[in-house]
Amino acid sequence: MIIIPAVDIKNGKCVRLLQGRMEDETVYSDDPHAMASRWARLGAKLIHVIDLDGAFAKAPQNTESIRKILQSVNVPIQLGGGIRNEKTVNMYLEMGIRRVIIGTGAIKKPAFVKKVCKAFPGQIVVGIDARNGKVAIDGWTQTTRTEAIELAKAFEDCGVAAINFTDIHRDGMQTGPNLDATRQLAEAVSIPVVASGGVSSIADIKNLLPLEAAGVTGVIVGKALYSGTLDLKAALDLTDPTQSAEKVK
């Protein structure tokens, strides 16, 4: 299982939000690229970067910070936030982003997602963020009537590299990941699933490991790393970092 540190960018700073609420932020660093470099030095094999301003503005907002991250680290970066068209996908991949995450577009423009999956095989991730099982969009400001599993199934056999599944109620709360919902989603599709939201300690990583058999190949960790309740090196040692490196090449 791949341990994926998160670097969320708002107004050029590295922050963490509670349940995605922009007003409930904690600033951890003025230099997102310094945080990304820290996680890379500790052994991360993939880093999860989100342009929070972009998610709300529906277009890229922190490209300069993202460029600095790419210049600072030598590990793959997956990026989401404000990616709504093929031009933006092209821009980020040409910059050196390894995987592009499309969330709102998966609901509003599924044909676009399928098109870029075909054009860039293995480089498109679908982000499914759920509130009580229903998909949320536009920076989590709107909750749709679409079930998370229903949306995931719509992208079977399209070449999606992975599905990032976030339980919004647990995001930033350190209450433990939603194991049942994550397992159910992974069992419903053949696409690899990455868990997100709620991780607080090494115990949560241990609880997620049995889900590998269902197709959960990674977990995104954020606040637990920044608050110090989870040691990244310990998590990487637990999950075999060598094997993790092979999975993202």
Secondary structure, 3 states (H helix, E strand, C coil): CEEEEEEEEECCEEEEEECCEEEEEEEEECCHHHHHHHHHHCCCCCEEEEEHHHHHHCCCCCHHHHHHHHHHCCCCEEEECCCCCHHHHHHHHHHCCCEEEECHHHHHCHHHHHHHHHHCCCCEEEEEEEECCEEEECCCCEEEEEEHHHHHHCCCCCCCCEEEEEEHHHCCCCCCCCHHHHHHHHHHCCCCEEEECCCCCHHHHHHHHHHHHHCEEEEEECHHHHHCCCCHHHHHHHHCHHHHHHHCC
